[in-house]
Amino acid sequence: MRVLFYGTPAFALPTLSALLERHTVVGVVTQPDRPAGRGQRARPSVVKQAAVARGLPVLQPPHLRDPEWSERLAVLEPEVAVVVAFGQILPQRILDVPPRGSINLHASLLPRYRGAAPVAWAIIRGERETGVSTFLIDAGMDTGPILLQRATPIGPEETAGELADRLATLGAELMIETLDRLDAITPRPQDAGAATPAPRLRKEDGVLDWTLPATDLAALIRGVNPWPGGATQGPTGRLLIWRARALAGSGEPGTLTTTGDTLSIGTGAGLLEPVLVQPENRRAMTWEAFLRGARLGPGARVGAPVSRR
């Protein structure tokens, strides 16, 4: 099948690779090069890099709303479009280009967690199961009829980054199955009443409120790893907590409390024991190494207001 592929981040790479093994990818549409790094030099997306390495035509429309793009894409004569974390809404004239439709791979069990950050919010909200869905794109945001779905459990210590890597592979398999069975699948409308939002994460979503239960804070820390990180105020500035575990016990919220041979942090219910932290302007380190360097003891406090910029 002649496939037009839309994608930008690493999450899209397994699907692109799988398509190249089974179908003819007539073109790759990805976001324009963006400034990155200290020098703010224009950097291509990882999907563009992979496409160039395979000798595929690459298109980088700043705005697909511009009328000429539908004509440029039509020249490629795709039968179907596959969309994986592209980063732009596809207008109707673009959706109409491939005669067999445009199929999106989404990292949740729709209609739950519609939006830009389904993996993060599933973990933050304490879900024990998630999955991947393929659906036909319509004019709404992740609202089109579902083609296929596949569920998977969320590991008790799995971060958003780790889960996304697994779902990317699972999603690639599901997309290939979807294309293989496309003629036999009856699209299933989504239940709008069961929909939940998964908006793009903001930096302030990672700020830790120590009055919340430890289990909620541990889930939040997993959900905002790798970005923006669970943030609180340490003795020398902003402190990011990358991994932590919830423990039984009690302590004043935001106050260090002795637990065994280490220190944990009191919360609204239970204790939170950081595992991997990163002080401001330093590399990540174990909680024990941080405590030694910071010379903190029982009764010390964390959690003064941190920057929300």
N, C-alpha and C positions, 0 to 999 in steps of 0.2 A: 504494500500500500504506500502511496506517496503521502508523506507526512510533513507538515509544516510545524516546527517545534518552537514554542515560546518558553523561555526560562532565563533566570539570571543567577541565583545563588547556588552554592554547592548542593543544596537539597535536590536540585534538578538534574544533576549529573548522572546518577544511576539510571534514570529514565531515558536520558539521551543516549547513553551507552547501550541500553537494552534495545532501543528503537533501531540503532545502527546495525544491530545483529540480525534483525528480523524484517526491517522495512527500509524503504528509500526515503531518507530525510532530504527534502528538496531545499530546505533553507532553515536557518536558525535566527529567531528574532529575540534580541536581548536588549537590556537597558544601555543607554549611552555610557561611555567611559566616564568615571567619576573621580574627582580629586580624592586622594587618599595618602596617608602617611604624613610625616613631618614636613616633607617638601610640597605636599598637596599637588603632586603630579597626577595627571589623568591616568587612571588604572582601569583596564578592561575587566569585565565580569569574568568569573571562572568559567561560565558557560561559553563566553566568547573565546576564551583561550582554548578550551577543548574543541570548539568548532573549527577554529583556525588550524589547529593541529591536525584535524581530520580532513582539511580541505573543503569544508562546507561553506556555502554562501552565508554571510552574516549580514543582518540588517539591524540597525539601531535607531529606531524612530524616537525622537524626543516626545512626540505626541501622536498616538495613533488616530486621534480625532481629525488630523489633517487629511483631507479627501484623497490626496494622491497615493496614500499608503495602501489603500484597498486595491488600487490598480497595480501597484508594484508587487504586491503579494499574489495577486491573481495570475501574474505572468509566470509564477513558479508552478502553477497548475496542481496545487495540493488536493488530495481527495479528502483529507481530514486534518484538523489541527489538534495538537496536543499541547496543553498549557500547564506548566509546573512552576509556581512561584515566580511569575514573570514580573509583577510589580506595577502593571498598568491595567486599567479596566479596558476591555476590548469593546469598542462601539459596535452597533449592529452591522454596519457595512463591512466591518472586519470579520465578524462572526459568519457573515453570509458568503465569504470567499470560498471555503471548502464545502463541497456539496454534501459531504457526510457529517458535517457539523464540527464543532469545537469542543473538545473533551478536556476537562480540568481534573488534575489530581490534587486532592485536598487532604491535609494531614489531620483528619478527625473523622469520627463517625457522624456525618451529617444527619440531621440538621444541627447537632450540637457543635458549638465552637466554630461558628461562621466568622471569618475575618482573617486578619493578617498574622495572628500569633496563636494558632490553635494548640500547638504543642505546649507552649508555656502555660497557657491558661488552664489546660486540662490538669497539669501537675499542680499549679497553684491552688486550684479548686479541690484538690484531694481526690481526683478520679483514680480509680484502680485499673481502668481499661480505657483504651482509645483505639485508634486504627486509622485506616485510609479509605478514601472514597473516590470513585470516579463518577463524574456527572457531566451532563450536557450544559454548557454555559448558556445562560439567558441574560436578560437585561439587569437582573438583580445581583446582589453581592453573595455569591455562593448559594444561590437559591434554586438552581436548575435541577431538573429531574435526575435522580440517582441511577447510575448504571450498575456498578458493583461496589461492594464493600468488603473489607477484611479487618477483623478485630485482633488486638494483641494486648496482653496485660502490661501495665506500667510497673516497672521494678520499684521496690520500696525505697531505693536510694538513687534511682535513675534521674539524671539531670535532663533539662530540656535539650541540651546539645546532644547528649547520648541517645535520647529517645528519637530526636530528629534524624540522626544517622540511621537508626534501625528502620524508621518509617520511610525514609528515602528508598531504601532497598526493597522493603515490602511494597511500597507504592509502585516502583518500577515493574515488579512482577505483576501487580494488579493491572497496570496499564496495558501490558502486553496481553494479558488474559482478556481485557476489555476489547482490545482491537481484534483479537482472534475470534471473539464471540459476538462481535458487534451486530451482526445480522439477526442473531437469536435473542438478544437482550431486549426486554421490554422496559423502557425507562419508567422509574417509579417516582411520582411526585413527592416532594418533601412535606413533612408535617410542620407547617410554619409555627404552630403552637408549641412545639417542642424545641424550637430554636434557642440557642444561647450565643451571646456575642463573644468574640475573641479579638478585641481591638489591638492595634499595634502597641507594643510595649513602650512606655516612656521611662526616662531615667528615674523619675520619682516613684515608679511602681516598685522599685527595689528597696525603698526606704523601710527599715524594720521598725515596727511599732511594738515595743516590748510588753505592752499590756495585752497583746494577743496571746493565745495559747501556744505553747512550744511546738505542738504538732503543726499548727498553721504556719508558724515561722519557718520550720524546717521545710515544709512544702514550698513556701514562697522562695526560699533560698535555692532549692532545686530548680524551680521554674524560671528564675531569672539568671541561671547559669547556662550559657556563657555571657548573656548581656541582659540587664545592666549590672548584675551582681547585687547581693543583699548588702545594703549600706547602713552603717551606723556610725556613731562618733567614737573614735578611739582617743587615747591620751595625746596623740600627736596629729590629729586630723581625721579625715575620712578613713574608715576601716571597712573593707569589703569582706564579707563572709561568703566563701564559695561552696563550702560543704559543712554540714552540721547535722547533729542528731538530737532528737527530742528524748528527754529522760523523765522518769518519775521524780517527784520531789517538789519542793517549793522554795521560793525566794522572792525578794522584792524585785519587781520588774526593772530590768536594766542593771541589776547589782550582781557582782561576782560572788559566787557561793561555792564552797568546797564540796566536791563530789569525788570521793575516792582519793586518788593521788593527783587530781587536777582541779581546775576551776570551771564551773559552768555559769550561765547567766540566767538569772531569774526572769520569769515571764508571767503573763496573766494566769497561766495554769501549767505547771510543770517547769522543767529546766531545759535550757538549750545548751548543748555542748558543741562549740565550734570545732571543726576538724581542720579545715584549710582556710586561711585568712590572708588578706593582702593589705598591709598598711599603706597609707598614701605615699606615692612616689617610690614604692619599693616592690620587690617581687613577692609572689605568693609564698607562704611558709606555713608550717604546721602551727596549730594553736599553742602547743607547748613552747615552740621556739619564740613565738610572739610574746608570750607571757614572760619568758626569761628576759628578753630584751626590753620590754616595757616596764618590768619590775612592778607588776600589778599583783595585788593580793586580795583576799576576801574583803568584801565591803566596797571595793572600788566600783565605779559606775561607768557604764557606757550608755550611749544613746542620746546625748544632747543633740539638738537639731543639726542635721547635716545639710549640705548644699543640695538644692533640688534643681540646679541648673542643668 
